[in-house]
Amino acid sequence: MNNLIEKWNAGECPILNGLTFSIGQHYPIKPVDAPRNPKPMRLTYGQPESLAKVDNPQWAFVNILCEATDGLTNLRAFAGEGSMGSDGVIALFESTGVLRWVAFFDFSNPFERVRFDGPDLVVENNLGEAWRLSLAKPWEIIVDEANLAKMT
């Protein structure tokens, strides 16, 4: 899927639950319907797959609702919603402006807040959940209750 960056620039992302890397790999994330209790909970992920094996991927339009920049690394994160009401989208960019990965979840609901928290990226959805993605292994996602006081 060499056109991930091109599609992102056109306001679209692949409709594939999980993380899609610009290098051509996808880490699938198993959907979990709300309510997701008890919290915290770790989402289940699969082995990375080559995007070349995905026949005719579908694309969702993206509406960015929030963004953040890490003051130490200058990484930039964008988050928001996809084409359907239950979609959530996150994108991480290198300090050079190059897209690192896009995450899409058809079960997350829209992400309304995003921040960097040390080695993690934290995004909050409109269900009051905080999704914590490790910057080193972003497919390892922990969903917990949102702490609105920590969000800016």
trRosetta pair geometry for C-beta under 8 A, 3 or more apart (Angstrom, degrees):
i j d omega theta_ij theta_ji phi_ij phi_ji
1 4 5.2 71 127 -50 104 95
1 14 6.9 -13 -162 -65 161 142
1 20 7.2 -37 77 -172 148 124
1 24 6.3 157 42 -124 73 68
1 51 3.9 -69 2 143 108 139
1 52 7.3 -143 -21 -67 64 47
1 54 6.9 -1 -53 55 119 121
1 57 6.6 6 -103 10 130 146
2 24 7.4 -9 -74 -85 60 104
3 6 4.3 -54 -161 48 78 120
3 7 5.4 81 135 -27 90 97
4 7 5.9 -57 -146 38 26 108
4 8 6.2 27 155 -20 63 107
4 14 7.2 -48 -116 -23 91 113
4 20 6.2 -165 -127 136 137 119
4 22 5.5 -154 84 -116 134 65
4 51 7.8 -33 -55 -177 121 175
4 99 7.0 -150 121 107 103 145
4 102 6.8 -163 -176 12 112 126
5 8 5.6 -51 -144 35 31 112
5 9 6.3 32 155 -18 63 106
5 22 6.0 49 -55 -133 99 117
5 99 5.2 -179 -106 29 89 134
6 9 5.9 -57 -151 37 28 111
6 10 6.6 19 151 -11 62 109
7 10 5.6 -63 -151 43 34 108
7 12 4.4 -74 174 79 92 105
7 13 6.9 136 123 -91 112 29
7 14 7.5 72 103 -50 155 72
7 59 6.0 -123 -164 -129 133 138
8 11 7.7 70 -179 -55 32 12
8 12 6.9 -109 -85 67 29 53
8 13 6.2 43 -97 -84 79 77
8 62 7.6 7 -141 14 63 152
8 91 6.7 119 -147 -121 132 148
8 99 5.9 111 58 -95 164 157
8 102 6.2 -158 -93 -67 123 140
11 61 5.8 10 134 -152 101 78
11 62 5.4 -153 -177 48 62 87
12 59 4.3 23 176 171 127 121
12 60 6.5 153 -153 75 74 36
12 61 5.8 -49 -97 -99 74 45
12 62 6.3 175 -105 -6 18 96
13 20 7.5 162 -173 43 94 134
13 59 6.8 153 74 -154 23 77
13 60 5.9 -24 62 59 76 88
13 62 5.3 71 -6 -61 104 123
13 82 6.9 -98 56 -105 109 105
13 89 5.6 143 30 -135 155 126
13 91 7.5 -141 -91 -71 135 111
13 102 4.8 -153 -138 162 121 144
13 104 5.3 172 123 -69 123 123
14 20 5.4 87 42 -47 127 165
14 26 7.9 -76 91 -105 149 131
14 54 7.8 44 -161 131 141 162
14 57 4.9 -25 -139 161 109 139
14 58 7.3 105 -159 75 63 50
14 59 6.1 -54 -101 -102 42 66
14 60 7.8 43 139 14 10 84
14 102 7.2 124 27 91 84 128
14 104 6.3 -150 83 8 61 149
15 57 7.0 167 44 175 72 86
15 58 4.3 -27 37 89 125 100
15 59 6.5 -160 -14 -101 90 12
15 60 5.0 104 -73 -30 95 102
15 82 7.3 112 -100 -170 86 153
15 104 6.3 -126 -122 140 34 151
15 106 6.9 47 -162 -64 91 118
16 20 6.0 92 66 -61 127 118
16 26 5.7 -40 137 -156 148 141
16 28 7.2 -90 169 -104 95 78
16 54 7.1 -51 -87 -119 137 154
16 57 6.6 -42 -46 -144 112 121
16 104 6.0 92 58 60 53 122
17 28 6.2 53 87 -158 83 73
17 29 5.1 -114 147 64 90 81
17 30 7.5 81 123 -107 137 9
17 31 5.7 -83 -131 -59 163 88
17 104 6.6 -104 -99 98 32 79
17 105 5.7 60 -136 -121 81 55
17 106 6.0 -78 -77 14 100 89
17 107 7.2 22 -119 10 127 102
18 26 5.9 94 95 174 125 86
18 27 4.9 -152 176 95 122 59
18 28 4.4 -124 -39 -128 153 24
18 29 4.0 159 -90 -2 74 82
18 45 6.7 113 -124 -133 111 96
18 46 7.7 -60 -96 37 151 91
18 103 6.9 -95 145 -140 27 76
18 104 7.4 -1 48 56 39 70
18 105 7.8 99 -39 -82 27 75
18 139 6.7 13 -161 -125 95 100
19 26 6.9 172 89 -152 50 53
19 27 4.7 13 51 47 96 102
19 29 7.3 77 -12 -30 73 112
19 101 5.0 10 -175 173 104 135
19 102 7.3 156 -154 81 58 37
19 103 4.8 -31 -96 -93 72 84
19 138 5.6 115 -92 99 157 110
19 139 5.3 -114 17 -79 128 84
20 25 7.7 177 -151 94 46 44
20 26 4.9 -12 -104 -105 72 89
20 51 6.8 70 -148 -86 101 130
20 101 6.3 156 79 -159 43 80
20 102 5.1 -16 60 62 98 87
20 103 7.5 171 17 -86 69 34
20 104 7.2 11 -1 7 113 103
21 24 6.9 -36 87 35 89 28
21 25 4.7 11 42 58 119 84
21 26 7.2 -155 16 -75 75 40
21 27 7.9 61 -22 -8 102 91
21 100 7.0 -43 -140 159 79 58
21 101 4.7 -39 -99 -97 60 98
22 98 7.3 -142 67 162 169 91
22 99 4.9 131 -66 99 136 94
22 100 6.4 -121 7 -159 114 14
22 101 6.7 -125 -14 -79 77 46
24 50 6.3 2 146 -152 99 73
24 51 5.1 -128 -165 29 63 109
24 52 6.7 16 -173 -31 117 89
25 48 4.5 -2 -175 -175 120 122
25 49 6.9 139 -159 68 67 37
25 50 6.6 -49 -104 -101 62 42
25 51 6.8 -137 -91 -22 12 91
26 48 6.7 143 70 -157 36 68
26 49 5.0 -29 64 62 92 91
26 50 7.8 33 19 132 87 4
26 51 5.4 105 -23 -76 109 85
26 54 7.3 50 5 -39 153 135
27 45 5.5 7 164 -173 105 124
27 46 6.9 171 -169 66 60 65
27 47 7.9 -110 -128 145 72 16
27 48 5.3 -43 -82 -95 74 73
27 49 7.8 157 -88 15 27 75
27 138 8.0 152 49 84 146 79
27 139 3.8 -69 133 -99 155 140
28 45 6.6 152 86 -158 52 66
28 46 4.3 7 61 36 104 118
28 49 6.6 35 -24 2 103 122
29 43 5.4 14 -164 146 109 130
29 44 7.2 132 -160 82 59 49
29 45 5.2 -32 -100 -100 65 82
29 46 7.9 -140 -70 9 25 79
29 103 8.0 33 -3 -155 142 102
29 105 6.7 -43 81 -101 134 99
29 139 6.7 -159 -73 -154 98 81
29 141 6.8 18 -129 19 138 134
30 43 6.8 179 55 180 75 83
30 44 4.2 -3 29 76 127 103
30 45 7.1 -143 -2 -81 81 30
30 46 7.4 105 -46 -34 89 93
31 105 7.4 143 -108 -163 80 86
31 106 6.7 -37 -102 66 129 87
31 107 4.2 121 -151 -15 101 150
32 36 5.4 69 129 -108 121 115
32 41 7.4 -151 150 118 171 141
32 43 6.5 -134 -3 -118 126 86
32 107 6.3 148 56 129 43 144
32 143 7.9 -148 70 17 139 155
33 36 7.6 172 95 -69 34 81
33 107 6.1 -99 -92 -154 48 122
34 107 7.5 172 -20 174 82 86
34 109 7.4 13 -31 -24 146 120
34 127 5.8 -117 -119 -139 151 154
36 39 6.7 74 111 -74 88 96
36 41 5.8 -125 161 38 108 144
36 129 7.1 43 49 -103 123 143
36 143 5.7 4 111 109 149 145
37 41 7.9 -172 -140 -35 11 131
38 41 7.0 142 88 -58 51 102
39 129 7.6 -154 -109 -126 148 93
39 143 6.3 -92 -127 113 106 78
39 144 5.0 131 169 -133 116 48
39 145 5.6 135 97 -34 150 76
40 142 5.2 12 178 178 123 106
40 143 6.6 160 -156 80 69 45
40 144 4.1 -27 -99 -88 95 95
41 142 7.2 161 81 -155 32 62
41 143 5.3 -15 61 58 85 96
41 144 7.9 167 19 -74 57 55
42 140 7.2 -27 -155 -169 108 74
42 141 7.1 137 -157 83 58 51
42 142 5.4 -33 -96 -99 67 72
42 143 7.9 173 -90 16 19 75
43 141 4.4 3 30 72 121 106
43 142 7.7 -146 2 -82 79 24
43 143 6.5 78 -44 -18 97 107
45 139 4.5 109 -147 163 166 107
45 140 7.1 -99 10 -79 140 46
45 141 7.6 112 -49 13 118 93
46 49 7.4 18 107 -31 117 105
49 53 6.1 -93 171 52 104 128
49 54 7.6 96 124 -48 123 96
50 53 5.1 94 79 -7 89 101
51 54 5.4 -40 -163 16 58 116
51 57 7.6 -26 -166 -44 97 143
54 57 4.9 33 137 -65 126 102
60 82 3.8 8 145 -167 145 114
60 83 4.3 -137 -155 -2 89 103
60 84 7.3 -75 -133 1 128 82
60 87 6.1 -163 178 -150 161 165
60 89 7.5 -157 92 -71 124 127
60 104 6.8 140 34 -143 131 136
61 82 6.9 124 70 -168 47 60
61 83 4.9 89 39 -79 82 96
62 80 6.2 101 179 77 83 122
62 81 7.5 156 -153 85 53 40
62 82 6.2 -35 -98 -107 59 57
62 89 5.1 -102 -129 90 105 172
63 80 5.0 -142 96 157 58 134
63 81 5.1 -9 58 61 101 87
63 82 7.8 180 18 -93 80 10
63 110 7.9 -29 76 -128 106 125
64 67 6.7 19 173 -54 122 101
64 78 5.0 -40 -133 -179 122 114
64 79 7.2 101 -146 71 71 24
64 80 4.3 -145 -124 -28 26 144
64 89 7.9 -85 -90 88 61 118
65 79 6.5 -49 55 102 88 70
65 80 3.9 139 0 -113 83 85
65 81 6.5 53 -26 -6 123 88
65 110 6.4 74 -10 170 153 117
65 111 6.7 173 54 90 120 63
65 112 5.5 -63 126 -122 140 51
66 78 7.5 162 90 -155 48 50
66 79 5.3 -13 65 61 93 92
66 80 6.8 164 22 -70 65 75
66 111 7.0 -107 40 124 114 88
66 112 6.2 85 -20 167 131 34
66 113 5.5 -169 -135 -114 177 29
66 114 4.9 159 110 12 115 95
67 76 6.7 2 -175 -177 108 94
67 77 6.5 169 -153 90 60 54
67 78 4.7 -17 -102 -103 95 69
67 79 7.4 170 -84 18 46 67
67 114 6.5 -14 -127 60 17 128
68 76 7.3 171 89 -152 44 54
68 77 5.1 -3 56 56 87 100
68 114 4.7 -144 0 107 116 92
68 115 5.1 169 -110 -108 166 40
68 116 5.9 -171 130 -15 128 82
69 74 6.4 -11 -175 -147 104 48
69 75 7.2 166 -153 84 56 43
69 76 5.1 -21 -101 -101 79 77
69 77 7.8 -176 -79 20 34 69
69 116 7.9 -45 125 -9 20 128
70 73 4.6 10 99 46 129 90
70 74 6.5 -81 73 -21 79 10
70 75 4.6 25 23 48 121 87
70 76 7.8 -133 11 -69 75 35
70 77 7.9 68 -30 -9 91 102
70 116 4.1 69 -93 -41 94 173
71 74 7.7 21 -150 -70 16 54
71 116 8.0 -163 11 62 68 137
73 95 6.2 -133 151 -58 67 117
74 95 3.5 67 92 -123 112 107
75 92 6.3 -8 180 -168 114 96
75 93 6.8 156 -165 79 63 55
75 94 6.7 -51 -113 -133 74 27
75 95 6.2 -62 -68 -59 45 73
75 100 7.9 -19 -143 -6 108 143
75 116 7.1 120 73 -90 109 138
75 135 7.3 143 43 -135 177 133
76 92 7.4 152 83 -156 49 48
76 93 4.4 -12 62 58 97 109
76 95 7.8 125 -14 -101 86 41
76 97 7.8 15 25 -106 133 51
77 90 6.7 -15 -169 -169 102 93
77 91 7.0 160 -154 82 53 51
77 92 5.4 -17 -101 -102 80 70
77 93 7.5 -167 -75 20 34 76
77 114 5.1 -141 112 157 119 138
77 116 7.0 154 3 -61 131 87
77 121 5.5 150 -93 -144 157 129
77 123 7.7 -135 154 -72 134 106
78 89 8.0 -15 114 119 88 96
78 90 7.2 157 85 -156 52 45
78 91 4.7 -4 56 54 99 100
78 93 7.6 43 -5 -10 101 109
78 114 7.3 166 -149 31 11 166
79 88 7.3 -4 -171 -177 96 91
79 89 6.6 166 -152 91 51 59
79 90 4.7 -7 -103 -104 89 74
79 91 7.6 -171 -73 20 47 64
79 111 3.7 -69 163 103 120 132
79 112 7.7 -64 111 -1 113 10
79 113 7.6 -4 73 86 137 16
79 114 4.3 146 8 -56 128 129
79 123 4.8 167 -113 -132 161 129
80 88 7.7 174 100 -153 29 57
80 89 5.4 -15 67 60 71 101
80 110 6.3 -27 175 -158 46 97
80 111 6.1 -62 -44 62 11 85
81 85 7.9 -18 -168 -142 133 28
81 87 5.5 104 -171 87 70 87
81 88 6.3 -45 -108 -105 56 44
81 89 6.4 121 -150 12 3 97
81 109 7.9 -40 -109 167 104 45
81 110 3.5 -35 -75 -108 111 104
81 111 7.2 -179 -61 27 62 61
82 87 2.9 -68 42 135 107 152
82 88 7.1 -48 -6 5 93 10
82 89 5.3 120 -58 -43 82 112
82 104 6.3 62 -66 -146 138 102
82 106 7.4 -57 51 -99 147 67
83 87 6.4 53 40 14 50 155
84 87 4.9 105 58 -20 80 108
84 106 6.8 30 60 -145 133 90
85 109 7.6 -17 147 -126 68 72
85 110 7.9 -71 -170 -29 48 100
86 106 6.0 52 102 171 104 59
86 107 6.1 -5 156 -111 118 29
86 108 7.3 127 164 49 70 43
86 109 5.7 -53 -146 -82 53 57
87 104 6.9 -23 -161 -166 102 86
87 105 6.9 151 -153 82 53 51
87 106 5.5 -26 -96 -116 77 53
87 108 7.2 25 -175 49 26 90
87 109 7.8 52 56 -125 19 15
87 110 7.1 36 84 -77 58 65
88 103 7.9 -12 112 114 88 96
88 104 7.5 159 84 -154 52 42
88 105 4.8 -6 56 58 96 100
88 108 3.4 -67 18 86 133 125
88 109 5.9 30 -53 79 110 32
88 110 5.6 160 -98 -120 77 21
88 111 4.7 89 -157 -28 109 90
88 123 7.6 139 174 129 128 137
88 125 5.8 -62 -94 -104 143 117
89 102 7.0 -18 -165 -173 93 95
89 103 6.9 155 -157 84 43 62
89 104 5.6 -4 -106 -104 77 70
89 105 7.9 -165 -71 24 39 68
89 111 7.0 -128 55 22 45 114
90 102 7.3 159 85 -159 51 48
90 103 4.2 3 55 51 97 110
90 111 6.2 39 -70 14 90 165
90 114 7.2 145 -127 -108 100 132
90 121 7.3 129 -178 130 138 137
90 123 5.6 -117 -93 -43 127 161
90 133 7.3 159 115 -1 162 154
91 99 6.6 -49 -174 -138 111 99
91 101 7.2 -166 -145 98 55 47
91 102 4.8 -14 -102 -107 87 76
91 103 7.5 -160 -72 21 41 68
92 99 7.7 106 82 -160 49 57
92 100 4.6 -42 100 57 96 116
92 101 5.5 17 44 51 102 79
92 121 6.8 -110 -89 -63 121 163
92 135 7.8 159 -147 -131 156 83
92 138 7.3 -145 -5 -82 149 160
93 97 5.9 -11 173 -149 127 30
93 98 6.5 152 -160 74 79 32
93 99 5.7 -47 -103 -98 79 44
93 100 6.3 175 -112 0 20 87
94 97 6.8 -36 73 32 79 21
94 98 4.5 4 34 56 120 88
94 99 7.8 -51 4 8 84 5
94 100 5.6 119 -45 -55 79 102
99 102 7.0 -9 -175 -44 122 92
101 138 6.5 176 71 60 152 151
103 133 7.3 -130 -44 -92 162 158
103 138 7.0 -122 -63 146 129 124
105 108 3.7 70 95 -19 130 116
108 111 6.9 -8 132 -53 128 88
108 125 5.5 -155 158 -87 86 149
108 129 7.9 -127 -163 75 78 135
108 131 6.9 -16 -145 -52 124 150
109 125 4.5 106 82 174 98 127
109 126 5.2 -114 147 49 125 89
109 127 5.1 122 39 -26 152 106
110 125 6.2 140 84 -149 39 82
110 126 5.4 33 64 -7 88 116
111 114 6.5 52 151 -63 122 97
111 123 4.4 -14 -151 169 133 121
111 124 6.7 121 -154 74 74 35
111 125 5.2 -59 -95 -89 54 69
111 131 7.4 -75 -105 31 116 124
112 124 6.0 -50 59 95 82 87
112 125 6.6 102 4 -148 86 25
112 126 5.6 89 -26 -66 127 79
113 123 6.8 161 87 -156 54 52
113 124 4.3 8 55 43 103 109
113 146 8.0 98 53 -150 128 129
113 151 4.6 22 164 -164 150 140
114 121 7.0 -8 -166 -178 97 95
114 122 7.2 160 -152 88 49 52
114 123 4.7 -10 -102 -104 81 83
114 124 7.7 -150 -68 19 42 69
115 121 7.7 168 88 -157 36 56
115 122 5.4 -14 63 62 82 97
115 150 7.5 -150 62 134 157 88
115 151 6.0 -162 -17 -128 134 67
115 152 6.5 100 -93 30 131 85
116 120 7.4 153 -162 87 54 49
116 121 6.0 -36 -105 -104 62 64
116 122 7.7 148 -116 19 12 80
117 120 4.9 -20 70 71 92 98
117 121 7.5 151 24 -106 79 14
117 122 5.0 33 -2 -11 126 120
117 132 7.5 -57 55 -130 132 102
117 150 7.8 29 -98 158 126 130
119 134 6.3 0 133 -150 98 77
119 135 5.6 -128 180 28 61 105
119 136 6.5 -11 180 -12 113 103
120 132 5.1 -7 -177 -169 139 93
120 133 6.4 143 -162 74 80 41
120 134 5.6 -52 -103 -101 79 44
120 135 6.4 -151 -102 -19 22 82
121 132 7.5 152 78 -155 46 47
121 133 4.7 -18 61 64 97 99
121 135 6.1 104 -23 -73 93 82
121 138 7.1 5 33 -119 120 108
122 130 5.5 -7 -170 -174 106 105
122 131 7.1 154 -155 76 52 47
122 132 5.2 -15 -101 -101 82 72
122 133 7.7 -177 -79 23 34 69
122 151 7.9 -128 109 -92 118 91
123 130 7.4 153 78 -155 34 55
123 131 5.0 -18 64 58 87 100
123 133 7.5 17 6 1 102 110
124 128 7.6 -15 -170 -144 104 22
124 129 6.7 166 -148 85 62 44
124 130 5.2 -29 -92 -97 82 66
124 131 7.5 175 -87 14 29 74
124 146 4.5 70 -133 -120 120 127
124 148 7.7 96 -140 -92 169 66
124 151 6.1 -49 -2 -84 142 150
125 128 7.6 -45 79 19 73 23
125 129 5.1 4 40 55 104 94
125 131 6.9 55 -22 -15 103 111
125 146 7.9 -145 42 -61 56 128
128 145 6.5 -15 144 -153 95 71
128 146 4.9 -128 -173 21 53 115
129 143 5.4 -9 -175 -168 124 99
129 144 7.0 138 -160 72 72 30
129 145 6.9 -75 -116 -117 49 28
129 146 5.9 65 96 -41 3 92
130 143 7.3 152 77 -155 47 49
130 144 5.1 -25 62 69 98 84
130 145 6.7 19 12 104 99 25
130 146 4.4 135 -45 -101 89 58
130 147 6.4 -13 -41 11 150 74
131 141 5.8 -11 -170 -168 96 113
131 142 7.6 155 -156 79 48 43
131 143 5.5 -18 -101 -101 71 75
132 141 6.8 149 73 -157 51 57
132 142 4.6 -14 57 60 107 93
132 143 7.8 -169 18 -77 75 27
132 144 6.8 17 -9 12 114 109
133 138 4.3 27 174 -148 114 80
133 140 7.5 128 -146 72 56 57
133 141 5.5 -20 -91 -102 76 84
134 137 4.7 17 83 56 126 71
134 138 6.1 -144 69 -82 58 41
134 140 5.3 6 18 68 120 108
135 138 6.6 13 -124 -67 23 93
137 140 4.6 36 114 7 109 114
138 141 7.5 28 170 -68 56 86
146 151 7.4 -12 -177 -27 104 134
147 150 4.6 38 106 12 109 113
147 151 7.3 151 92 -21 63 88
148 151 5.6 -58 -151 29 44 112
